Structures are given as structure tokens and as C-alpha cells.
């Protein structure tokens, strides 16, 4: 089997409400879809949603990078994922989100060629799991109301964005805990918003509120301070922006800087490297979460297959598509009551982009 041509589509999807975190705000998902065609009539689909403050890519740079990556892969055997990923990584090491779209396409093709859903190709079962839902940074009143809304929809946990000031964040979490009661797990994500002093103050002040874990309390480069924060609080620490690939995972494990790793396909450049991150964590006795940006259900379906296939991934934060007004995806993962995610059992991802929707998008083709 050979790759004969690749189509790249430019898409923008509006969010239901502005989504603010400590390092930036977004109002729409500026994504690209990639469709990889083969000489045997099969094609694979992938998605790249770049959140610039984290991955340093924009939709414009992603489209430019996709043109070059597509040219690189023409003529490759798409089932030889090891070689395809190695060549992409060697050629373009610093565009993980763009590369993730091609990686997803290759794994979609692998599943279709095997006639198996991706979770089975990865050697795992179809297992039930649940996602949390996220409260972005806003006024305390708005954040409390959003938390109540998430609780009312039956989600098993609430994730709250923090990273402003220690005092303001402590008060916000106190109010949310009072609003939702003592049982519902609250997870927090500072997105690098604190320095080491503020992180210690904030987390010590939140220990009484039953916080399940805190993501990325300090800047991405400061692994030493992350380890110091971890030692100063009873709240478990999860690395997010600090872990893009398996090399980052090994550094974090060695430094004893965190309790969990957050894997996102947009950071890891796709499933191939994500599997390596999880393997390092598992070898170290550390559990993982799979998170997301604000991808449509296409990209999130790839992430959901990974969660299903690897029991070491115990948390899922795959609410990105729930934030979008529009849904152009056919098939794919489905949100059920209570935050449960159901996967399709068709071959590959089991997801595609609506043909009518694609027909209205700007696109280019490399062959």
C-alpha cells in the first residue's frame, strides 16, 4: 500500500462561550483536517487543533507545515507508521499538533486495513470511561454557575481553570465546593499561571476543599519548582504543558516532579508518541490522563480510542467537542449521560467529516 495523495482542509468552529485559561483565551477552534489517500482506495482522517500559547502553532503555520509534511509522505507505506512518524519528526521536530493530524490518519488507515476499531489495533479492549467538564476562568459568580450546570448534567468531575492569584483562586474553589457539595470531585488546572510561591500558597489553601489533583502549577521549564510544589502539598500534581514527548516524560519521572502525566495528542504529535509517554509512566508506577484542546469529535475520537486501549490511563478530559456550537463529524465518539464516552466499533477511528461540510472549506491537495 502506498500514499498517493493527501488533502488538507481549513476549518473554523465557534465555541458556545469564550474559554479563558491563565495563558490565553479562545472563542473558536481553528483546526485543519487531513485526509490521506492510498492506492488501494482506503483513506484515513486526522485533525490538528493548535492552541498557540501551548504548542506555538497557529492555523496558518499548521497549513504551511501540512503542505510540506504531505509532500514528504507521498509514496510512503501508510502501514509503516514507525518510518512515517520518524521521517516527519526528523523533518519537522517542532510542529507536534500538525504532525498529530497525519499520525491520526495513519492509525485510521491501519485500522481500516485490518478491519478493526483502533482500540483493538492498539491491543486493548472496549472499556467504559468518563470525561470531566471544564469551567474556564471568569468572574466567580459565572464560574460557580457553570460548575452547577456541569453538575446538573451529571458529569462525574468538574475541572476548574485557575492560575490567577492565590487568594482569588482559593476563594473561587471554596465557592465552587460550597455550591456543588462535598462529593463531586474537583480538579484544577493552573496552566503555568503561578510561580512557585503562589503555587504553594494556593494549593495549601485549597487542601481543605478536596481537590483531586492540580495540573501544571508552574511554568513549563521549571521542573525543579514543580517538584518543590509537589513536596509542599497533599494535592497530587499532574504535568501537562511540561510533557510533550517521551523525553519530557522521562525527565519528569526522574525528577519526581509530578504524580500524573497528561497526554494530549496535539502535544505528543499523535498516538505513536503518546503510547511511549504512557509506557514510561507505567514503568514508573505513574498513571496518566488523556486531555484535549478544543478539537471536534474527530480528533477526540482518536484520543478516546487511546484511553480505551490503555488501562494505565485512568482519567479523561475529553470535553473539547462539547464546547463547540457545531458538529460536522459523522460517527465517532459520543457523549452520553453522566459524561460517559461511547466509542464506535467500525474500523479505524470509526469517524469521518461530513462530506457536505468539507466541500465548503478551503482546501489544497498534494499528490
N, C-alpha and C positions, 0 to 999 in steps of 0.2 A: 504494500500500500504506500502511495506517495501523496504528499500535499501538492495540489495543483493550482489552487487559487485561494485567496483569503480576502474576505470583505470586512470592512471596518465601518461602523455606524456611529454617528454623533447624536447623543440623546440628552435631553434635559427634562427632569421630572420635578414638579413642585412638591414641597413639603406641606403638610397640613398646618404647621405652625413653625415660626423661626426656631432653630435649635442652636442654643449657645452653650459652649463649654469654656473652660478657663483660657484656652488659647485661640479661640475663634468662634465665628458664628456662620451658619449656613441656612439658606432659605430654599435652595433647590439642589437636586442631585444632578451634577454634570458628569455623565457617565459615557463610556463607549462600550459598544457591543462588538464582539469579534466572531466571525463565522469562518471556520476553516474547512475547506472542501478537499476531497480526495478523489483519486482516480477510480475508486470503487463505488462512487455515488454516495458515500456517507459524509456527513458534516458534523462538526462539533461547535458548540456555542460557549462563549465566555463573556465576562463583564469586568470592567475596570472602573471603579468609582474612586476618584482621587480626592481625599480631604487634605488640601495643601499644607496646612500647618503641621501635619503629622508626617506626610510622605514626600513633601516638597515637589509634588507633581500637580499640574493643572490639566484641565481638559485639553487645552491647546498643546501642551507638551506631550500629553499622552497620545494624542492623534499623530503628532510628528514621530514619536517613538514607535508607535504601532506600524507606521509605514515601513520603517527600517526593519523592525522585527519580522514583519510579514515577508519582506524580501529575503531575509535570512533563512526563513523556514521553508520556502518553496523548494520542493524536491526532497525534503526530509521524509522519513518514515514516521508518521504521527504516533505509531505504537511504540517507537523507541523514545519514550519520554525522557529517559536518562540523558540521552545525547541532545535532544531538543532543548531541555532545560539547561544543560551545561553550556551549550552554544549561546543561548540567549543571555545567560548570566555572565559569561565571559565577554560577550559583545557589549552588553549594556547592564553593568552591575548595579546602577543606582536608580532604576525605574521599576521598583517592585510591583506597583499597582498595575502598570501597563503589562508587565510580564505575566501577572496573575490571570489576565483575561485569556492569554494564549495557553497558559497552563491548564485552566479550566476546560478550554476547548479540546485539548489533547486528552484529558481524562474523560470527557464526554464521548469522544470518539472511541477510546479504549472500551468503555462500557458498551457502546453500541456494537462494536466489532465482536465483543464477547457475548452479546445478548443478555447482559446482566446489569442491574442497577449499580451505581457507583459504589454504594456502601459494600456490596458483595464483592466487587472487583478489589476493593481495599482489604478484603478478608474479614469483614465484620458483619454483625447481624443487623437486622432492622429492629432497633430498640426505641422505646418511647422516651422522649425527653421534653423539657420545658424551657422556654425562654423567659427572662425577666422583661421589664419595660422601663424606659428611662425618662426621668424628669430632668429637663435641661435647666440651666441657670436662668433665673428670672427673679421677680420680686418674691419675697417669702409667701405672700398670700397666693400668688399664682402657682408657685411650686407645691404648696400644700393642697390646693385644689386639684392639681394634676395628679398628685400622689393618690388622692382619694378616688379619682377617676380610674386609675390603674388598678387599685384595689377592687373597685366595683366591677371591673371586667374580669376579675378572678385570676390575675397573674400571680404566680407563686412567690415573686420577689419584686421589689422596687429598686431600681438603680438611680441614684441621685448624683447629679453633677455638682461638684464643689470646687474649691481651689481659688476662692476669692480672698477673704481674710479669715483668720482662725476664729475670731469672735462671731462674725456673721455666719460662717459655715456651721459652727456649733449650734447657734440659735436656730438655724434653718432645720438641721437634723432633729433637734429637740422638738420643734413644732410638728414636723412630719411624723415623728414617732408618736407624739400625743394624738395626732389625727388618725393614724392607721391602727393604733393599738399595739400591744406588746408582742404579738405572734408573727406578724408578717416580716420576713427578712428584709433588711435594708442594706444595700450595697452602695458604696460611694466611689466616685472616680474624680480625682483632683486634676488629672490631665496636666501634670507638671506645674500646677499653679502655685504651690507653696515652696518656700525654701525650707531647709532642714529645721529651723527653729519653729516656724509656723506649723510645719507638719507635725512635730512633736506636740505642740500646744493643742492643735486641732484634734488630733487623734486621742490624746489623753482626755480631752474634754468630751469626746463622743463615746468613750468606752462604756458609759452607763446606759447608752441607748441601743445596745445590742446590734452594732454594726457587724455585718458578716465578714466583710473584707474591704480594703481600700486599694484602688488601682492608682498606680503611678503618682505617689505623693510629691515627688521632687523631680527636677529636670532630668531629661533622658541621659545626659552624660554623667550624672553624679551617682554612680553605683555605690560609692563609699557612703554617701549620705543616706541612700536608700537602706543600706544595711544598718546604719545607726538609727534610723527611724524605726525599722523593724524591731530592733532590740529595745526600743523605748516604749513600746505599746503592746497591749494584748490583742489589738486588732490585726488580723493577718494582712500581709502586704502582697499585692499582685502586680507584677511587672507588665506593662503594656507597651508604651512607646519605646521602652528600653530593649524590647526583643523583636527584632525584625527577622533574624535568621538563626540557624543552629549555632553559629559562632557567638552571637549575643546570648543565647540560652546557656551555653557552657560557661561564659563569663559570670552570668548572674548566679548560676548554681554554685560555682566555685567560690564566689564572694559571699555566699549565704545571704544574699541581698533581698530575697523575697520568699514567700510561701507558695505562690502560684504563678503560672505564666499565662498571659492572654495571647492567644494565637489569632491573628486576623489574616485572611488570605490576601488582603490588599497590602499588608506589610510583608508577609512571608514570600511574596511573589507566586503564591498559589499553593496547591495541595502538596506538591513534591517536597518543598522545603518545610511546610507545616508538619508533615509526617516526621521529619528529622527533629524538629523542635520538640514534638511530643515524646519522641523516643528518648531524647536526652533527659527531659523532665521525668519520665517514667523510670529511667535508670537511677535517677537521684531520689526516687521516692516522692516526687512532687507532682501534684495534679495540675490540670490545665483547664482553661476555659477557651471556647471559640467565640470571638466577638465579631463586630462588623462595623462598617461605616454606615452610609445610608443607601446601600445598594437596593436594586429591585430584587424580586424573588428569584431571578436567575442566579445572580452571584450568591445569594443567601442559600439557595438550594445546594450549591457545591459545598458551602460551609456546613450545612446540615448533614450531608452525607458523611463528612469527616467526623462530625460529632457521633453519629450513629455507629460508625465503624470502630471507634476507639474508646473503650470504657474508661481509660485514664482521663478523658475529657469529661469532667463532672459538672461543669457549668456551661450554660449557653446564654449569650447576649446577642440574639439574632432578631432584634425588633426593628431593624432599619426600614424594611419594606412597610411595616405598619405605620411609619411616619409619613409615607408618601400618599398624595392625593390620588394618583393614577396607578394602574397596574396593567402593564402591557404584556404580562407573562402568561403563557399557556402551559398548563400543567404545573410542575414544580411543587415545592413545599407549601403547606397550607397551615395557617394559624387556626387552631381550634380553641374552644372554650377553655379558659383557665391557663392560657399560654402554652398549651401543648402544640408541638410541631409534628405534623404528619408528612412523611416522605412518599413520593411516587414510587411505584415498583416497575416502571418502564426502564428500558436500557439506558445506560449513561446517566446523565443528570435527570432525565425524565422531565425536562423543562425546555421551553423554546420561547422566542419572542414572537408576538403576533405579527403575521406577515403584512397585514394592512398598516400596522404601526410602523414597521421597518420601512415600508415603501415610502413613507412620508418624511424620512430622515435624510439628512445629508450623509453621503457615504463615498468611499473610494474602494477600489479593488486592485489587488496585486496578484499577478499571475506569471 
